Amino acid sequence: MPPSRYHDVALHAGADSIPVEWLRQGLLVNSGELSHAWGTSLRSFNQSCARNALFRLKIGKDHLYPAVFASLPAESVQRINLALQGDDAVGKFIFWHRKHGGLGGRAVSQALKEDMLDRVIELAMGWSEERGFGPVIPHP
């Protein structure tokens, strides 16, 4: 998203919004950028959204996705997101970006680059269960 577009989105969302700050920091991308990075059609991308394999943050009139997704395999991202139950997109964003003791002090993206997908999914399932969602078996 070009810098001028960030300004427009921020104006419509309210400057005090935490997700707006994430946008300013380059931590969010739009659907076109993410689907392009994954080499998928927007239709396929939208289907992934419909089945909750992706979550998005609404800022103003725009729906934006964690930029970290673009650097990771789509299947891994989707499997983890399916394990993250509920509608708390901000909480899910934080899950993706914080360092986890259960991952040896790594963030999710770093753990995935070190072939720890199964452990990340276990952690995501535990995160969901702590929030009152039953056990989940994520399928791509």
Summary of the structure (lengths in Angstrom):
residues: 140
radius of gyration: 14.9
end to end distance: 27.9
largest distance: 43.1
contacts: 398
relative contact order: 0.13
helix: 59%
strand: 11%
